[in-house]
Amino acid sequence: MTISRRTLLGAGAGAGVAVVSACGSNTGRGGGGSGGTALAQWYHQYGEPGTEQAVERYAAAYKKAHVTVQWRPGDYDRQTAAALLTDSGPDVFEVNGPSLDQIQGRQVEDLTELVAGVKDDFNSAVLAPKTYRGRVYGIPQTIDMQMLYYRKSLLADAGVRPPESLDELVDAARELTSRKVKGLFLGNDGGAGVLGGTPLYAAGLRLVTEDGKAGFDDPAAARTLGKLRRLYAEKSLLLGAPADWSDPSAFLQGLTAMQWSGLWALPQVQKELGDDFGVLPFPKDGAAGRPSVPVGAYGAAVSARGRHKEAAKEYVKWLWVERTDYQEDFALSYGFHIPARISLAKKAAKLRTGAAADAVRFTTEHGYAQPLLWTPASQVAYQDALSRIIKDGANPENELRTVVRKVSAELDRVTHTS
Amino acid sequence: MRRRRVLWFWVFVGPFTIGLALFTYVPLLWSVGLSFFDAHNTVTPTHFVGLDNYVSMLRDDAFTGSLRTFLVFTAFIVPVTFALSLALALMVNRVRRARAFFRSVFFLPAACSYVVAALIWKMSIFNGVRFGLANTLLGWFHTDPVAWLSTTDPPWYWLVIVTVRLWLQAGFYMILFLAGLQRIDPVLYEAAAVDGARPGWTVLRHITLPQLRATSVAVALLLVVNAFQAFDEFYNLLSDARGYPPYARPPLVYLYYTALGQGQNLGLGSAGAVILALIIAVVTVGQARWLRLGRTEADG
C-alpha cells in the first residue's frame, strides 16, 4: 500500500505542477503566439545557480513553438519513466539514457536525422550508449565524468606518491589513514555503487563486449575486485560520512585524504584548497590494465507519445545541434561540465589549465561510458555482488560466476527482442 | 421511502466506493493482470507469458533473500515493541504526578514522520564519522568510530533500523495499552490483595495480562501488519543515488527498484507484489485465527 499511496501523491503533485505551469504559461508569455504549437520540456534539477534561468532563456528564444520548461526536483529518472507511460508526459526531456528498454519499447523517437553531418563532432564515448543499431535516440548535452581527488599536502606528509596502480592505491590509503583522517572515500557504501564497472575497465576488461557478451568472465576480474575488499578490511575507507561521494565536503573537511567524486566538484575544491590537491583516474591493475574514468552525458530525447513529435524534434535540433552558443553557455557558465561537442570542448579556455585540463585528458584517453546493453537488472546483480565482495568478504570468483550467469541471461533477453 | 433510503445510501457511500474502486481495486486487479505479461516499460502489455514472472521471482535469490530479511525483522521488532510499549504503559499508568506530561512525552514521537526520523538517525545520531552522536559517546571510552549503516559484520545497521522504529512506534502502542489498563476493574486488584497476592509479578501475570488480552491481540496484529509494510525507514536509511545495498532489503524496497526504478519491469514487479500480498494475507488470517481476534474476554 505504501507504494500506491506514494505513487498517487507523486501523480497528484505532478498534476499540480502541470496545472500551475500551464496557468503560468497562459498568463505569462502566452502572447508569443507561435502557430499554437506548445511543447513541454523537462530538466532534472541542476544544483548550480543560474542553470534554470538559462534553460528558460533558451526556450523563450525559440520562435517556432511555445516551449514550457519544467524543472523537476526529486527522483527524476523515475518521474520520466512513469511519465513516458502516459500521454501527459513531456514532449522533450533530458535523460540519463535513454535506456535500452525505453528504446526497444519505442518510448523515444529516433533522432538520427537531427545529427546528420555533425555526428562526428559529438564525443563518441558518450554518443555510443545513446545509439542502438546505428540509430541515435538521445543527443548528448554535456559530459560529466568522475575521478579521484587527492590532497597533495597529506600525501607528502605521509611520504606517499600519487598512486599509479590499484596496489599502490590500496597501500597509499592504508598509510594515509590515522585516527582522525581516513585514507580514501568511495561513498558510504564502500564503493560498490559509484565504482561500478570502473575497476573492471582498469583491469583491461569491460562490462559488455562488442558482440554482446558479459565482458568480465575472466580471472582478472576476481583478482581486481578482491583488492577493493582489502581497502575495506584494512579500514582505510571512510564510511558513513554525512555527505556522500558526489559532494566534496568529506574531502574538504579533512575527513579523508583522497576521495572519488565528480568533475562537478572541481570548482568548489579549487576554491577551498587552492593548489593543495590533484586529480587522478582510477589506477590500472594487472599487466593488461589501463587507467579508467567513467563518463556519461545527459541527453535530449523526444517522447514517442508527445502530440507534436515533429515540432519537438525541430526544437531539439535547434537547441542541441544548431545553437552551439547556448550549448557552450549551458556547459561552462553555471556548473562545470565538458561540452559534448568536441569543437566546443577544444575552444573552452576554462578547460585548458590545471586539474580541469587533466580531467579533459582523462576523459579523452581513459573515458568509458556504461554500455547501452548494461541494463538495470545487470547493474543490480553486479552491484549486489560487488557490495558482498567488499563488505562481507565474499569469494569474488563465486560471486562473479553468479553475476556472469545473470548478466548473460539478461543480455540474451535484450538482444533477442527486436 | 425505500427509494429515498437507497438514494441516500449511495450519496454517502458512493464517493468512497468510487474512490476505493478507482484507487485501490482497479490498480490491484491491473497489477495482478500485469503479472502474467512481459511488461517492460508499459502498463498495456501484449506479450502473455503465463507464470514465467512468478517462476523467475521465486527463483531470484535477491527476492527470496528479501523475504528472509523481512521475517527476521518482523520476528524481532514485534516482540520488542510489544514488550517496550507494555512496560511504558505500566509505568506511566502508575505515575501519580505529571501524568499528562509523561503520556505526551512518550506519545510525541508517533507524530514524527518516518522519513524525518530516518534522516536524523542516519545523519546525526548514527553517522559513521567521529562527530556523530553515537560515535562521540564511543569516543569517551576510546573506542574507534563505527560506520553504523555500512558495516555488515557485525550487522550494526539493524541497531539503527530497529531503534528508529521503536522510538516512533512505542508511544502509540503505549496509548493503546494504557486504554486497556484503565478498563480493568480496580475491584479485581482489591480482591487479589485481600486474597494475599503480592503486588508485582503475581498480579501482573494473573490479573493484568489476562485482562489485557483483547488489547494485546490487536496490538500484535497491528505490529505485524506494520512490519510487513516497512519501507520508509529502510529506504531513507540505506538507499543512495546508486541504489540499495544487498543487505537489510525488505521485499517492498526490492520490488520498488524492480518495477518502478530504472528497471521498469512492471510484470515482474507485479508478480512479486502478488506473492507478497498472498504471504501477508495468509499470515494475517492465520494470526487472527490463532489469537482468536474479535472474541471478547467473555468468550474465552
Contacts between the chains, C-beta under 8 A, distances in Angstrom:
chain1	res1	chain2	res2	distance
A	1	B	229	6.4
A	2	B	229	5.6
A	2	B	231	4.5
A	2	B	232	7.1
A	2	B	252	6.3
A	3	B	231	7.6
A	3	B	252	6.7
A	3	B	255	7.7
A	3	B	256	6.4
A	3	B	260	7.2
A	4	B	23	7.4
A	4	B	24	7.5
A	4	B	27	5.9
A	7	B	260	7.6
A	8	B	23	6.4
A	77	B	261	7.7
A	77	B	262	5.7
A	78	B	260	6.0
A	78	B	261	6.5
A	78	B	262	7.8
A	81	B	41	7.3
A	81	B	260	7.6
A	81	B	261	7.9
A	81	B	262	6.8
A	81	B	264	5.3
A	82	B	260	7.4
A	84	B	41	7.2
A	85	B	41	7.3
A	85	B	42	6.7
A	85	B	43	5.5
A	99	B	262	6.2
A	99	B	264	7.8
A	101	B	40	4.8
A	101	B	41	4.8
A	101	B	264	5.9
A	102	B	41	6.0
A	102	B	264	8.0
A	104	B	40	7.6
A	105	B	40	6.1
A	105	B	41	4.0
A	105	B	42	6.0
A	107	B	41	6.0
A	179	B	144	7.9
A	180	B	130	7.2
A	187	B	240	7.1
A	187	B	242	7.5
A	188	B	128	7.1
A	188	B	147	7.7
A	188	B	149	7.1
A	188	B	150	5.7
A	188	B	240	6.6
A	189	B	150	6.4
A	189	B	240	6.4
A	189	B	242	7.4
A	189	B	245	5.7
A	190	B	150	6.0
A	192	B	242	7.9
A	192	B	245	7.2
A	193	B	240	6.0
A	193	B	241	7.5
A	193	B	242	3.0
A	193	B	243	6.0
A	194	B	242	6.1
A	196	B	242	7.7
A	238	B	128	7.6
A	238	B	129	7.4
A	239	B	128	4.6
A	239	B	147	3.3
A	239	B	150	3.9
A	239	B	151	7.4
A	240	B	126	7.6
A	240	B	127	5.1
A	240	B	128	1.6
A	240	B	129	6.3
A	240	B	132	7.3
A	240	B	145	8.0
A	240	B	147	4.0
A	240	B	148	6.2
A	240	B	149	5.9
A	240	B	150	5.5
A	241	B	127	7.1
A	241	B	128	6.6
A	241	B	129	5.7
A	242	B	123	5.4
A	242	B	127	5.3
A	242	B	129	7.0
A	244	B	240	5.7
A	244	B	241	7.2
A	246	B	241	6.7
A	255	B	129	5.9
A	375	B	263	7.9
A	376	B	257	7.9
A	376	B	261	6.5
A	376	B	262	4.2
A	376	B	263	4.3
A	376	B	264	7.8
A	377	B	263	6.1
A	377	B	265	7.3
A	379	B	243	7.6
A	379	B	262	8.0
A	380	B	62	7.4
A	380	B	243	6.7
A	380	B	257	6.7
A	380	B	263	7.4
A	381	B	62	7.9
A	383	B	242	7.2
A	383	B	243	5.9
A	383	B	246	7.9
A	384	B	62	6.5
A	384	B	245	7.9
A	384	B	246	3.8
A	387	B	245	5.2
A	387	B	246	5.2
A	387	B	247	7.8
A	388	B	246	6.0
A	391	B	150	7.3
A	391	B	151	7.6
A	391	B	152	4.5
A	391	B	153	7.5
A	391	B	245	7.9
A	391	B	247	7.9
A	392	B	152	5.3
A	392	B	153	6.7
A	393	B	153	7.9
